[in-house]
Amino acid sequence: MTAKTKIVEKLGERALLLPGLLADALAANDRLKLRLTLLQEAVAHSRRPEVPARGFEAERRSAGLTEPQYDATVAGARALSLDRILVPGAKELVKGIAADLALMLAPLDADDAEIGGALEERLAALIAAMPAADNDELAVHEIDAMTSARRGGGDSIHLLVMDAHKAINALAAETAVETIDGARVHHVTDEDRAHIKAFMAGLNRTAGLAFGHPGLGTTAVRVGTRLTIQNDIGTTDAHVLVVHVENRQVSVTYTDVHRLRAKFFISLFEGHNVEWSPLAEQSAQAIGEEDVFYLVTGSHVAADEPALHHFLEFLGSRIVFLIDWNRARKALQTFVGKESAVEILSQIESRLATRARASHNAASAHTLVMTRSREKGDDGRHA
């Protein structure tokens, strides 16, 4: 906590720091998801060292984990015994988890002591149980315990991250200082507003295809030098989309517990010049299937502002197709099999998107005609 934060707290005006605390919390969330992913990937690589290790240079730069000790965290991981592995940088990686969780809880504590206090109690218990990672060594079951996304069992770092992130998104929506086409917005620039409008134009164009299912709630905030846009996608805790816009570069961070849905999401951007990180192939021997969550990042660099807005609009328009996707896939695969079910859903997405775009264009043309008609008299001259 900075000296400035302490001074403002003593004056009883900590809420004035809420926008900054929210920005810090969102940045900490990015780092935490990556820290947990690195640990999962280290387990997978230690079990199958013959498979080339996935690199995370772009993700680490984006999240701010640029310290050199993380260069070999995945590639240098190796098994020491059946349940124990060496993970280069593990001690600092684990230490950073506690620090980033504290940053995530700070705005919640500032806004609502009851909510923040309940999460703080969970954090204290989890920190007490966290491994020391001495000599950069960890047991596989210790990593499982931290990264587990299963409800109904013991608490985990991952569950706390998901719950804190959901609460932060709700807080950001409740305390937003303005609304832009449905997005709840905190302290953005005029340039940011144009980007948000483009994103929301696409989202609103296809929103009707959700057919009443919850989701599509969008918040936006400036975090440092970049705009951060988040969408809740629905009610699944680990199903999160975060978009960063900086200059003309758009980076998309997507997490999902379903590998097939993550692949489906990536496929939606074919032909749109998005460079995706590899989707990790988790080993069933490395980590329990129910504990796996997948993180994938995509990067798109636009040629100019119109191209940037075009991509943001397209990105916003795709989100609706993730809502209730897994339930639809399971229903279909009973009749046609898993691969065919995914293919059918892809075809449905393409056709519905085309119809939604045509409907939107027709509505826009109608609005334009009516507007021009009102501007003219009956004889065609301007009124």
N, C-alpha and C positions, 0 to 999 in steps of 0.2 A: 504494500500500500504506500502510495506516495505521500510526501508531506502535505501537498495541496489537498489530497483526499481527506487526510486526518483533520486538517484545519476546518474544511467545510463540514465534516461530520460534527465537530465540536460546536459549530455555529447552529447545528440543528437543521441544516439545509442540504443534506446528502442527496436528496432527490434531484437537486440541480445537476448532479453528476451523472444522472441516469443515462443520457445519450452516450456519453463516453464509456460508461460501464457496459452498456449493451454492445457497443462496438468491440470492446475488449473480449466480451464473452463469446461473441460470434467467431472472432479470430481464434480464441482458445478451443472452441468446438472443432474448427478445422484441424487444428494440431492434434487434438485428442483422437479423432477418427483415424488420422494417419498413424499416430503412435500405436494404436491397437492393431491396425492393419499390418504394420511392420512386424509386430510380434507374431501375428498369425502367419505371415509369410516366412518368418524365420523358422517357425516350427515345420512348415511344409518343406522348406529347402533342406533342413537338417535331416528330414526323413527320406528325401529324394534328391540327393546332391548331384545326381547325374543330369537332372533337368536344369537348364540355364535359369539363374535367378532373375526375377523380374527387377528392373531398375525403377527407382522412385525419385529420380532427380527432379523432374518437373513438378511432381506433387510436393516434394520437400521445399522447393523454391517458393511455390505458391503459398504454402502454409507457414513458411518462415523457419523450418527445421533445417537450416543450412550448415549446422556444425559438422566438422569433418568426421567426428566419431560415428556418425550415422551412415557414412559412405559404404561401410561393409556390414551393416546390421543384418541384411538378408543374405547377401552373397557369402559372408564369412561365417554364417551360422553353421554349427556342426554338432552332431550328437556326441555326448560324453558317456551316456548310458541309455538304457531303454526309456527313461523318463526325464533325463536331464540333458540340457543343451547349453552350448556356449553361444551367446548372442552379443557380438561386438556393439558396444554403446548401450547395453541394456540397463546399466545402473543409472545413467543420466536420463535414459528414456523413461524409466519408471519414476524417477524423481520428478520429472517434468509433468507426469500425469497428475500428481497431487497439486502442483502449482496451477496447472491449467483448469482443473476442476474448481479450485478456489476462485479463479477469475470468472468461471461460468456462473457460480452461485452469487457473486457480488451484486449484480443488479436485482436479483430476486430478493435478497436480504434487504436491499435498500428500499424496495417497494412494498414488500409484505413480509414482516418478520416471522409470521407463522409458517408460510410456505418455505421461505428461506431457511428457517430453523429446522424444519423437518428434513430438508435435503442436507443441511449441515450435519445433522446427527448421522445420517447415512454415510456421508463423506468421512466423518471421524472414524466410524466403525470400519469402513473399507480401507482407509489409510493404515489403521492399526494392523490390518490383516495383509497388507501388501508385502510382497517379498522384497528383501533388501537388494537382491541381484548382485551380491558381492562377487567380485572377479568376473562380472558380466555373465554369470551363470544363472539359469532359471530352470525350474522343473516345468515340464509340459503341463501338468495339472495346475500349476500356478498361473500360466498363461491362459489356460481354459477358464479358470475362475474369473480372471479379469475381463476376458473378451466375450463371455457367454451372453447371449441375448434372450435366453429362455426365461419366461415368467413362471412363477409358481415354485421355483426352487430358491436357492440362496440369492442374495443380492450380488451385484457385480458392478465393476467400473463402467462397463458398457451400458447397463441398465440405467445407472445414474446419469450418464451422459445423455441418453435418450430422453429421460424424464426432465432433466434440466433444460435441454434444447427445446422440448415442447413448451415448457413453462416460459422460456425466454421469448419464443415466438408469440405466445399469447400476450405476454407483457408488452412486446414491441407493438402488437396490434392495438392494444388497449390505450397505450400512451402515445400513439402516433400523432404528430403535429399537423399532418395533412393527409388527404386521400387523393390518389391519382388513378382515375378510372378503375377504382375498386381496390387498388393496392394501398396498404397502410404504410406511411412513409415517415422517416425520421431524418431531418436535417440534411437534405440533399441539395445539390447545385442545379442550376438551370439546365446544364448539360445532362445531368443525371435524370432530370424530369423527362427529357426527350427520350432517353433510353428506356425509362420505365413505361412511358406511353406506348412505345413500340412493342415491348414485351406484353403489356396488357392487351394491346390490340389483337395479338394472336391468341392469347388466352381466352379473351371474351368472345372471339369469333367461334371457337369450338366448345365453349363452356356448356352449351346446351346438351352436348353429347354425354355429359355425366349422368343425365337422366335422374337427377335428384340425389345421387350419392354424395356423401360429404367429401370435401377436398377443395383444392384450388385456391385456398386462402393464401394471399401473397403479402409479404412485408419487404420493405427495402430500406436500407440505411447506408450511409457512407461510412466506410471503415478505412481510415487512413487515406490512401491515394486512390482507392477504388470503390466502386458501387457494389454492394452486396444485395442480391435479390434472392429471397427464399420462398419456396412453395411447399405447403404441407402435404400435397398429393393425396391425402386421405387420412385414415386413422391408424395406419400401421406405424409403429414406433420407429422401426429401423429404416423406413422408406422415406428418404429425404433427398431433396434437390436443392443445391446451393449454386447460384450463378454469380460470378465475379466479372465486372466490366472495368477495364482499365485501359485508357486510351482507346485503341480500336481492337483490343484483344478481349475475347470472351472465354472464360474458363468455366467449365461445368463440372461440379463434383456431385456424384450420384452414389448413394448407398442403398443396398437392397439385400434382403435375406434370401431372395430367389434368383439364382443364377440365370435361369431362362428369361425372367423378366428383365434382368439387366442386359442380356444379349438383345432382347427385343427393343429396349430403349436405344441402344447403340445403333441398331438397324434403321431406326427412324430417320437418321441423319445421313444416310448414304447419299452421296452426290452433293453434299453441302460443305465439303472441305473442313471436316472436323477430324483432328488427329487425336485418337483415343489411346489411353494407356491400355496395356493388355489386361483382359479380365482373368484374374488369377484362377488357375486350376487347383483347387484345394484337394489335398490327398485325404481320403477317408481314414487313413492310418494316422494322419498327422493331427487331426482335430475333429471332434464330433460334428457330424453334418448339421445338427440342430444349432450348433454354436457358431457356425460360419456366417459372416456377413461379408458382402462384396462391396468394394469401393472401386469406382472407376472414374477417371477424369478425362475430359475432352477439352481441346483447345481449338479455337477458331480465330483467325486474324482477318479482319475485314479490310478491303481496299480503301474504303472511304466511309463517311458518315451514313450515306444512304444504304450502302451495303451492310453496315453494322446494324442499322435499324431493321433491315430486311431479315437478317439472321435472327435478331432478338424476337421479332414477330413470329418467325417460323418456330423458334424454340418454345415460345409461350403456347403456341397452338398445339404442340405435341403432348403436353402434360396430361390432358384429359384422357388419353388412351392408356395411361398407366393405372387409372382408377378402376378398382375391382377386376383388374386383368387376371390375377391369379385364380380367382374363383371361376371366371369364364374359361380359362385354360383347363382347369380340372374337370369342369362339366363336359367340355368338348372331347378331351382325351379319352373319356370313357367309351366314346363311340369311334373315334378315328385315330387314337394313339397320340403320344406326346408331341412328336415332331410335326405331324399334320395339324394338330391343334394350334401350335404356334404359327404355322404358315397361314391358317385360316384367319387368325386374329390379325396378322399383318395385312392380309387382303382387305379385311373389314376396315381396318384403320385407314388404308389408302382410299377406299371408296367413300367412307364417311367424311374424311377430310376434304375430298374433292367436292362432295355435296355441300359441306359447310362453307367452303370457300365460294362456291357458286352462289349459294344463298346470301352470303355476306355481300358479295359483289352486286347482286341484284338489288339488295336492300339499299346499298350505298348509292347505286345509280338512281333508284326511285327517290331517295332523299334529295339527291342533287337536282333532279328534274323538278320536284315540288318546290325546292328552294328558289330555283330560277323562275318558276312560274309565278311565285309570290312577288318576285322582284320586278315583274313585267305587268303591263296593263293587258286588257283583253285583246288590243290590236297589235300586241307584240312589242310595243314601245316600252321603255323603262318607265315605271311609275314615278 
